[in-house]
Amino acid sequence: MQSPKSVFQRLTARMEPWVFLPAGTLAIFFVAFSAIFTNTAAQVFQALQSGIVQQLGWFYILAATVLLVAVVALACGRFGRVRLGGDDTRPEFGNLTWFAMLLSAGMGIGIVFFGAAEPMEHFINPPEGEGGQPGAIKEAMRYTFFHWGLHPWAIYCAIALPLAYFHFRRGLPLAPRSLLYPLLGERIHGGIGHAVDTLAVLGTLFGVATSLGLGAMQINAGLAKLLGLPQGVGPQLLLIAGITLVATISVVTGLHRGIRFLSQFNIGLLVFMFFFVLAFGPTVFVLEVFLEGLGYYLQKLPLTSLQTDPTVDGGWQASWTLFYWSWWIAWAPFVGVFVARISKGRTIREFVFTALLVPSLGGALWFSVLGGTGIHTELFGGGGVAEQVQENHALSLYLILERLPLAPLTWALATVLTVIFFVTSSDSGSLVNDMISSGGHRHPPKAQRLFWAITEGVVAAVLLYAGGLQALQTASLTTGLPMAVFLLVAVWGLFRALARDEEGSR
């Protein structure tokens, strides 16, 4: 039998204590503060959200657009042929598996939760113009494509690309600190590197917790439809507890078995749901919505990318664009580390074009099918959908499926879809936080991974309890702010490193 000392040494052998302990302590402090001083926490969340939106909303808008321009320039320029690994390295995962894991980690629960809700919300309450009219359809799709298209995936690329480059070509740790190597050199292994990794762990924690909170709402709505169970914070907390337990089981099976299988299964289920709604819904209307919306989105992209609404109170932009940009940025370390881990052997050009275009196009089709079906029902099917969606976004998908054949079956499949996205988001986030808090080790200890899986569930539960969706939004806004600065520095560092390597090879 092993002594307690030997067990402790085995558990901490690959831990980076100056990352794990500060990040874990801050997470526990946040949970305790929000759970004990719930009203105070809610007031703090509201004050933080208002302050960030009013004073720094412009910075989020500018940062996201700069990152998009930068990664496109990388792919189209002379550095696009550089491979993420040795020159003879080939991809570890096949294209289909790679894409499934990209989509599951990068969007996951969000596209299910907002698939029908967001287009309907923008159709009824657009930021400009009259809502509820046929002319508002293209505006609704324009902003939905904007929030889920090129910009978020550019944010992910901005951290995944340099991280994969420095890890696979320079042998640096698979942790965000490595992105500062062009600026700091070997000092990344000191205090500044520890601080960056700690920030990345917390950003990942709150980004994943936001998704888990949305997922709990969606699952609760599905079970209410299927089984008549009550909806509210109490049932959602129980759901988070139960599914977090399932996620911890998936975590210990590892990347190739657990996450890989669940990602492939869920993408298959997502594709089935997509074609089912397309086939049994208003097919021609949906395809027309997709084409017009895509063209309008691309036409207006430069204007939309830099739009700040300086003459209005910013309420719409804060609730939608700024929430999304901060959410994607807060998620960036999680998605970046995970995507870097699975993208060995890809060229920069292959990576950027695949990660930007394929998920963006797939997302546009998904939102066109779900959102277009909902808008068609509101306009020509007797109405009533928009009002219910506005009252409860989590019900939106089920309200759409209710108007189609085999509703109880598709309700059940939609609930399973959300549950598995919940699990893949949790175990992917746990894996990433485990790698970061173990100094970038590619095979970190499972006991530490379990800690992060449980902590993500607890944080999601506390955020729901302390303020619901507003608390989730504020957590993303707050942690995304310093991470946005870090991403800009990371992209600049990659350009600098690529140029130096090119000079050295001449």
C-alpha positions as CSV (number, residue, x, y, z in Angstrom):
1,M,0.0,0.0,0.0
2,Q,1.3,3.4,-1.0
3,S,2.0,6.0,1.8
4,P,0.1,9.3,1.7
5,K,3.3,11.0,0.9
6,S,4.0,8.9,-2.2
7,V,0.4,9.4,-3.4
8,F,0.8,13.1,-3.0
9,Q,4.1,13.1,-4.9
10,R,2.6,11.1,-7.7
11,L,-0.4,13.5,-8.0
12,T,1.8,16.6,-8.0
13,A,4.7,15.3,-10.1
14,R,3.5,17.1,-13.2
15,M,1.8,20.0,-11.5
16,E,2.9,23.6,-12.1
17,P,2.1,24.8,-8.5
18,W,2.5,28.5,-9.4
19,V,-0.4,28.1,-11.8
20,F,-2.6,25.5,-10.3
21,L,-2.6,26.9,-6.8
22,P,-3.4,30.5,-7.6
23,A,-6.0,29.6,-10.2
24,G,-7.6,27.0,-7.9
25,T,-7.6,29.4,-5.0
26,L,-9.1,32.3,-7.0
27,A,-11.8,29.9,-8.4
28,I,-12.7,28.7,-4.9
29,F,-12.8,32.3,-3.6
30,F,-15.1,33.3,-6.4
31,V,-17.4,30.4,-5.7
32,A,-17.5,31.1,-1.9
33,F,-18.1,34.9,-2.4
34,S,-20.9,34.4,-5.0
35,A,-22.6,31.6,-2.9
36,I,-22.4,33.4,0.4
37,F,-23.0,37.0,-0.6
38,T,-25.4,36.4,-3.5
39,N,-27.0,39.8,-3.6
40,T,-23.7,41.6,-3.4
41,A,-22.3,39.4,-6.1
42,A,-25.2,40.2,-8.4
43,Q,-24.7,43.9,-7.8
44,V,-21.0,43.6,-8.6
45,F,-21.7,41.7,-11.8
46,Q,-24.1,44.4,-12.9
47,A,-21.7,47.2,-12.1
48,L,-18.8,45.4,-13.9
49,Q,-20.9,44.7,-17.0
50,S,-22.1,48.3,-17.3
51,G,-18.6,49.7,-16.8
52,I,-16.9,47.5,-19.3
53,V,-19.6,48.1,-21.9
54,Q,-19.6,51.8,-21.6
55,Q,-15.9,52.4,-21.4
56,L,-14.3,49.5,-23.3
57,G,-16.8,48.1,-25.7
58,W,-15.0,49.8,-28.6
59,F,-11.9,47.9,-27.7
60,Y,-13.6,44.5,-28.0
61,I,-14.9,45.5,-31.4
62,L,-11.5,46.7,-32.6
63,A,-9.6,43.7,-31.2
64,A,-11.8,41.1,-32.8
65,T,-11.5,42.8,-36.2
66,V,-7.7,43.2,-36.0
67,L,-7.4,39.5,-35.2
68,L,-9.5,38.5,-38.2
69,V,-7.4,40.7,-40.5
70,A,-4.2,39.3,-39.0
71,V,-4.9,35.6,-39.4
72,V,-6.2,36.1,-43.0
73,A,-2.9,37.9,-43.8
74,L,-1.0,35.0,-42.3
75,A,-2.8,32.5,-44.4
76,C,-2.6,34.5,-47.6
77,G,1.0,35.6,-47.2
78,R,4.3,33.8,-47.6
79,F,4.0,32.2,-44.2
80,G,1.0,30.2,-45.2
81,R,3.0,27.2,-46.3
82,V,4.7,26.8,-42.9
83,R,3.7,23.5,-41.3
84,L,2.7,23.3,-37.6
85,G,5.4,20.7,-36.8
86,G,8.4,19.5,-38.8
87,D,8.4,19.9,-42.5
88,D,7.6,16.2,-43.0
89,T,5.0,16.0,-40.2
90,R,1.6,14.8,-41.2
91,P,-1.7,15.4,-39.4
92,E,-2.5,13.2,-36.4
93,F,-6.2,13.1,-37.0
94,G,-8.2,12.7,-40.2
95,N,-10.1,15.7,-41.7
96,L,-13.5,14.6,-40.5
97,T,-12.4,13.8,-37.0
98,W,-10.4,17.0,-36.8
99,F,-13.4,19.1,-38.0
100,A,-15.8,17.3,-35.5
101,M,-13.4,18.1,-32.6
102,L,-13.0,21.7,-33.8
103,L,-16.7,22.3,-33.9
104,S,-17.5,20.5,-30.7
105,A,-14.9,22.5,-28.8
106,G,-15.4,25.9,-30.5
107,M,-19.2,26.3,-30.6
108,G,-20.8,23.3,-28.9
109,I,-23.8,24.1,-26.7
110,G,-24.1,27.7,-28.1
111,I,-25.3,26.7,-31.6
112,V,-28.0,24.5,-30.1
113,F,-29.1,27.1,-27.5
114,F,-29.1,30.1,-29.9
115,G,-29.9,28.2,-33.2
116,A,-33.5,29.3,-33.3
117,A,-33.5,32.0,-30.6
118,E,-31.0,34.5,-32.0
119,P,-32.4,34.9,-35.5
120,M,-35.9,35.2,-34.0
121,E,-34.7,37.9,-31.5
122,H,-33.0,39.9,-34.2
123,F,-36.0,39.6,-36.5
124,I,-38.4,40.9,-33.8
125,N,-35.9,43.4,-32.2
126,P,-33.3,44.4,-34.8
127,P,-30.7,47.0,-33.7
128,E,-32.0,49.2,-36.5
129,G,-35.2,49.4,-38.6
130,E,-38.6,48.0,-37.9
131,G,-38.8,44.4,-36.5
132,G,-41.3,41.7,-37.3
133,Q,-41.5,42.6,-41.0
134,P,-40.1,40.6,-44.0
135,G,-37.4,43.2,-44.5
136,A,-36.0,42.4,-41.1
137,I,-35.1,38.8,-42.1
138,K,-31.8,39.7,-43.8
139,E,-30.9,42.0,-40.9
140,A,-31.5,39.1,-38.5
141,M,-29.4,36.7,-40.4
142,R,-26.6,39.3,-41.0
143,Y,-26.1,39.8,-37.3
144,T,-26.4,36.1,-36.5
145,F,-23.8,35.2,-39.1
146,F,-21.6,38.0,-37.8
147,H,-21.7,36.7,-34.2
148,W,-21.0,33.1,-35.2
149,G,-18.9,33.4,-38.3
150,L,-15.5,34.7,-39.2
151,H,-14.7,36.8,-36.2
152,P,-15.0,34.1,-33.5
153,W,-13.0,31.6,-35.4
154,A,-10.4,34.2,-36.1
155,I,-10.2,34.8,-32.3
156,Y,-9.6,31.0,-31.9
157,C,-7.0,31.0,-34.6
158,A,-5.1,33.9,-33.0
159,I,-4.1,31.7,-30.1
160,A,-4.1,28.2,-31.6
161,L,-1.8,29.1,-34.5
162,P,1.1,30.6,-32.5
163,L,0.7,28.0,-29.7
164,A,0.9,25.1,-32.2
165,Y,3.8,26.8,-33.9
166,F,5.9,27.4,-30.8
167,H,5.0,24.0,-29.3
168,F,5.6,21.7,-32.4
169,R,8.4,23.7,-34.0
170,R,10.2,25.2,-31.0
171,G,9.4,22.6,-28.4
172,L,7.9,25.1,-26.0
173,P,5.2,24.1,-23.5
174,L,1.6,23.7,-24.8
175,A,0.5,26.6,-22.6
176,P,-0.4,30.2,-23.3
177,R,2.9,31.5,-21.7
178,S,4.7,30.2,-24.8
179,L,3.1,32.9,-26.9
180,L,5.2,35.5,-25.1
181,Y,8.5,33.9,-26.1
182,P,9.3,36.4,-28.9
183,L,8.9,39.1,-26.3
184,L,10.3,37.6,-23.1
185,G,12.5,34.7,-24.3
186,E,13.3,32.2,-21.5
187,R,11.6,34.5,-18.9
188,I,8.3,32.9,-19.9
189,H,9.2,30.3,-17.3
190,G,9.1,32.8,-14.5
191,G,6.5,34.9,-12.8
192,I,5.0,36.6,-15.9
193,G,4.5,33.2,-17.6
194,H,2.8,31.9,-14.4
195,A,0.5,34.9,-14.4
196,V,-0.5,34.5,-18.0
197,D,-1.3,30.8,-17.6
198,T,-3.3,31.5,-14.4
199,L,-5.3,34.1,-16.4
200,A,-5.8,31.6,-19.2
201,V,-7.1,29.0,-16.7
202,L,-9.6,31.4,-15.2
203,G,-10.7,32.6,-18.6
204,T,-11.3,29.0,-19.7
205,L,-13.1,28.3,-16.5
206,F,-15.5,31.1,-16.9
207,G,-16.0,30.6,-20.6
208,V,-16.8,26.9,-20.2
209,A,-19.0,27.7,-17.2
210,T,-21.0,30.1,-19.4
211,S,-21.6,27.3,-21.9
212,L,-22.5,24.9,-19.2
213,G,-25.0,27.3,-17.7
214,L,-26.7,27.8,-21.1
215,G,-26.6,24.0,-21.6
216,A,-28.4,23.5,-18.3
217,M,-31.1,25.9,-19.3
218,Q,-31.5,24.1,-22.7
219,I,-31.6,20.6,-21.1
220,N,-34.1,21.8,-18.5
221,A,-36.4,23.1,-21.2
222,G,-36.1,19.8,-23.1
223,L,-37.0,17.7,-20.0
224,A,-39.9,20.0,-19.3
225,K,-41.2,19.3,-22.8
226,L,-40.6,15.6,-22.7
227,L,-41.5,14.8,-19.1
228,G,-43.3,17.8,-17.7
229,L,-40.5,18.6,-15.2
230,P,-40.4,22.1,-13.7
231,Q,-38.1,24.8,-15.1
232,G,-36.0,27.0,-12.9
233,V,-32.7,27.5,-11.2
234,G,-33.2,24.5,-8.8
235,P,-33.7,21.9,-11.5
236,Q,-30.8,23.5,-13.5
237,L,-28.4,23.2,-10.6
238,L,-29.3,19.5,-10.3
239,L,-28.7,19.0,-14.0
240,I,-25.3,20.7,-13.8
241,A,-24.4,18.4,-10.9
242,G,-25.6,15.2,-12.7
243,I,-24.0,15.9,-16.0
244,T,-20.8,17.2,-14.5
245,L,-20.5,13.7,-12.9
246,V,-20.9,12.2,-16.4
247,A,-18.3,14.5,-17.8
248,T,-15.8,13.5,-15.2
249,I,-16.2,9.9,-16.3
250,S,-15.5,11.0,-19.9
251,V,-12.5,13.0,-18.8
252,V,-10.6,10.0,-17.4
253,T,-10.9,8.1,-20.7
254,G,-8.7,10.5,-22.5
255,L,-8.6,12.4,-25.7
256,H,-8.6,9.6,-28.3
257,R,-11.3,7.6,-26.6
258,G,-13.7,9.8,-24.7
259,I,-13.6,13.3,-26.4
260,R,-13.0,11.9,-29.9
261,F,-15.9,9.4,-29.8
262,L,-18.4,11.9,-28.3
263,S,-17.4,14.6,-30.7
264,Q,-17.9,12.4,-33.7
265,F,-21.2,11.1,-32.3
266,N,-22.5,14.6,-31.6
267,I,-21.6,16.0,-35.0
268,G,-23.5,13.1,-36.6
269,L,-26.5,13.8,-34.4
270,L,-26.2,17.6,-35.3
271,V,-26.1,16.8,-39.0
272,F,-29.2,14.5,-38.6
273,M,-31.1,17.3,-36.8
274,F,-30.1,19.8,-39.5
275,F,-31.3,17.7,-42.4
276,F,-34.5,16.7,-40.6
277,V,-35.6,20.3,-40.1
278,L,-34.5,21.2,-43.6
279,A,-36.5,18.4,-45.1
280,F,-39.7,18.8,-43.1
281,G,-39.6,22.5,-42.7
282,P,-40.0,25.3,-45.3
283,T,-37.1,24.1,-47.4
284,V,-37.2,26.7,-50.2
285,F,-37.7,29.6,-47.7
286,V,-34.8,28.4,-45.6
287,L,-32.4,28.2,-48.6
288,E,-33.5,31.7,-49.8
289,V,-32.9,33.0,-46.3
290,F,-29.4,31.4,-46.3
291,L,-28.3,32.9,-49.6
292,E,-29.7,36.4,-49.0
293,G,-28.4,36.4,-45.5
294,L,-24.9,35.3,-46.5
295,G,-24.7,37.8,-49.3
296,Y,-25.9,40.6,-47.0
297,Y,-23.5,39.6,-44.3
298,L,-20.5,39.6,-46.6
299,Q,-21.6,42.9,-48.2
300,K,-21.9,44.6,-44.8
301,L,-19.0,42.9,-43.1
302,P,-16.6,45.9,-43.0
303,L,-19.2,48.2,-41.6
304,T,-20.6,45.6,-39.1
305,S,-17.0,44.7,-37.9
306,L,-16.4,48.3,-36.7
307,Q,-19.9,49.4,-35.7
308,T,-20.0,50.8,-32.1
309,D,-23.3,52.6,-31.9
310,P,-21.8,55.7,-30.1
311,T,-25.1,57.7,-30.1
312,V,-27.3,55.1,-28.4
313,D,-27.1,53.4,-24.9
314,G,-25.4,50.3,-26.3
315,G,-27.9,48.0,-24.7
316,W,-28.4,45.8,-27.8
317,Q,-24.7,45.6,-28.6
318,A,-23.9,44.8,-25.0
319,S,-26.4,42.0,-24.9
320,W,-25.3,40.5,-28.1
321,T,-22.0,41.5,-29.9
322,L,-20.0,42.4,-26.8
323,F,-21.2,39.4,-24.9
324,Y,-20.2,37.1,-27.8
325,W,-16.8,38.8,-28.4
326,S,-15.9,38.5,-24.7
327,W,-17.2,35.0,-24.6
328,W,-15.1,33.9,-27.6
329,I,-12.1,35.7,-26.2
330,A,-12.6,34.1,-22.7
331,W,-12.9,30.7,-24.5
332,A,-9.8,31.4,-26.6
333,P,-7.2,29.8,-24.3
334,F,-9.4,26.7,-24.0
335,V,-10.1,26.3,-27.7
336,G,-6.6,27.5,-28.6
337,V,-4.8,24.9,-26.5
338,F,-7.2,22.2,-27.5
339,V,-7.1,23.0,-31.2
340,A,-3.3,23.4,-31.2
341,R,-3.1,19.9,-29.5
342,I,-5.1,18.3,-32.3
343,S,-3.7,20.3,-35.3
344,K,-0.1,19.0,-35.5
345,G,1.0,18.6,-39.1
346,R,-1.4,21.2,-40.6
347,T,0.0,24.1,-42.6
348,I,-0.9,27.6,-41.5
349,R,-2.9,28.2,-44.7
350,E,-4.7,24.9,-44.3
351,F,-5.5,25.6,-40.7
352,V,-6.8,29.1,-41.1
353,F,-8.9,28.5,-44.2
354,T,-10.4,25.4,-42.7
355,A,-11.0,26.9,-39.2
356,L,-12.4,30.1,-40.6
357,L,-14.5,29.0,-43.6
358,V,-15.8,25.5,-42.8
359,P,-17.3,26.2,-39.3
360,S,-18.6,29.6,-40.4
361,L,-20.4,28.1,-43.4
362,G,-21.7,25.2,-41.4
363,G,-22.9,27.6,-38.7
364,A,-24.6,29.8,-41.3
365,L,-26.5,26.8,-42.7
366,W,-27.5,25.7,-39.1
367,F,-28.8,29.1,-38.1
368,S,-30.6,29.5,-41.5
369,V,-32.4,26.2,-41.1
370,L,-33.4,26.7,-37.4
371,G,-33.9,30.5,-37.5
372,G,-35.5,30.5,-40.9
373,T,-38.0,27.8,-39.9
374,G,-38.9,29.8,-36.8
375,I,-39.3,33.1,-38.7
376,H,-41.4,31.3,-41.4
377,T,-43.6,29.9,-38.6
378,E,-44.0,33.4,-37.1
379,L,-44.9,35.0,-40.4
380,F,-47.0,32.3,-42.1
381,G,-47.8,29.7,-39.5
382,G,-50.1,31.5,-37.1
383,G,-47.4,33.2,-35.0
384,G,-46.9,32.9,-31.3
385,V,-43.3,31.6,-31.5
386,A,-41.6,34.9,-31.2
387,E,-43.3,35.8,-27.9
388,Q,-42.4,32.5,-26.3
389,V,-38.8,32.7,-27.5
390,Q,-38.4,36.1,-26.0
391,E,-39.7,34.8,-22.7
392,N,-37.4,31.8,-22.7
393,H,-34.6,31.3,-25.2
394,A,-34.0,27.8,-24.0
395,L,-37.4,26.7,-25.4
396,S,-36.8,28.0,-28.9
397,L,-35.5,24.8,-30.5
398,Y,-38.3,22.8,-29.0
399,L,-40.9,25.3,-30.2
400,I,-39.6,24.8,-33.8
401,L,-39.5,21.0,-33.5
402,E,-43.1,21.1,-32.1
403,R,-44.4,22.2,-35.5
404,L,-42.7,19.4,-37.4
405,P,-43.4,15.6,-37.5
406,L,-42.1,13.2,-34.8
407,A,-41.9,16.0,-32.2
408,P,-41.4,13.8,-29.1
409,L,-38.6,11.9,-30.8
410,T,-36.8,15.1,-32.0
411,W,-37.2,16.7,-28.6
412,A,-35.4,13.7,-27.1
413,L,-32.7,13.9,-29.7
414,A,-32.2,17.6,-29.1
415,T,-31.9,17.0,-25.4
416,V,-29.3,14.3,-26.0
417,L,-27.4,16.6,-28.4
418,T,-27.2,19.3,-25.7
419,V,-26.2,16.8,-23.0
420,I,-23.3,15.5,-25.1
421,F,-22.2,19.0,-26.0
422,F,-22.3,19.7,-22.3
423,V,-20.0,16.7,-21.7
424,T,-17.6,17.5,-24.5
425,S,-17.3,21.1,-23.5
426,S,-16.6,20.1,-19.9
427,D,-14.0,17.4,-20.5
428,S,-12.3,19.4,-23.3
429,G,-12.1,22.4,-20.9
430,S,-10.9,20.2,-18.1
431,L,-8.2,18.7,-20.3
432,V,-7.0,22.2,-21.4
433,N,-6.9,23.6,-17.9
434,D,-5.1,20.4,-16.8
435,M,-2.4,20.9,-19.4
436,I,-2.0,24.6,-18.6
437,S,-1.8,24.0,-14.9
438,S,0.8,21.3,-15.4
439,G,3.2,23.5,-17.3
440,G,2.0,22.6,-20.8
441,H,2.4,18.8,-20.4
442,R,0.6,17.0,-23.2
443,H,-0.4,14.1,-20.9
444,P,-1.3,15.8,-17.6
445,P,-2.4,13.9,-14.5
446,K,-6.1,12.7,-14.5
447,A,-6.6,13.6,-10.8
448,Q,-5.9,17.3,-11.6
449,R,-8.2,17.0,-14.6
450,L,-11.0,15.8,-12.4
451,F,-10.6,18.8,-10.1
452,W,-11.1,21.2,-13.1
453,A,-14.1,19.2,-14.4
454,I,-15.8,19.5,-11.0
455,T,-14.8,23.1,-10.6
456,E,-16.3,24.1,-13.9
457,G,-19.6,22.6,-12.9
458,V,-19.6,24.3,-9.5
459,V,-18.8,27.7,-11.1
460,A,-21.6,27.3,-13.6
461,A,-24.0,26.4,-10.8
462,V,-22.9,29.4,-8.7
463,L,-23.2,31.8,-11.6
464,L,-26.7,30.6,-12.4
465,Y,-27.6,30.9,-8.7
466,A,-26.1,34.4,-8.3
467,G,-27.6,36.1,-11.3
468,G,-28.6,33.8,-14.2
469,L,-27.7,34.8,-17.7
470,Q,-26.4,38.3,-16.7
471,A,-23.9,36.7,-14.3
472,L,-22.7,34.4,-17.1
473,Q,-22.3,37.3,-19.5
474,T,-20.5,39.4,-16.9
475,A,-18.0,36.6,-16.2
476,S,-17.2,36.4,-19.9
477,L,-16.9,40.2,-20.3
478,T,-14.6,40.5,-17.3
479,T,-12.2,37.6,-18.0
480,G,-12.1,38.4,-21.8
481,L,-10.8,41.9,-21.3
482,P,-7.1,41.2,-20.4
483,M,-7.2,38.1,-22.7
484,A,-8.0,40.4,-25.6
485,V,-4.7,42.3,-25.0
486,F,-2.8,39.0,-24.7
487,L,-4.2,37.7,-28.1
488,L,-3.1,40.9,-29.9
489,V,0.4,40.4,-28.4
490,A,0.4,36.7,-29.4
491,V,-0.4,37.4,-33.1
492,W,2.3,40.1,-33.2
493,G,4.7,37.6,-31.7
494,L,3.9,35.0,-34.3
495,F,4.6,37.4,-37.2
496,R,7.9,38.3,-35.5
497,A,8.9,34.7,-35.0
498,L,8.0,33.6,-38.5
499,A,10.0,36.5,-40.0
500,R,13.1,35.6,-37.8
501,D,12.9,31.9,-38.8
502,E,12.7,32.9,-42.4
503,E,15.8,35.0,-42.1
504,G,17.6,32.3,-40.3
505,S,16.9,29.7,-43.0
506,R,18.4,31.8,-45.8
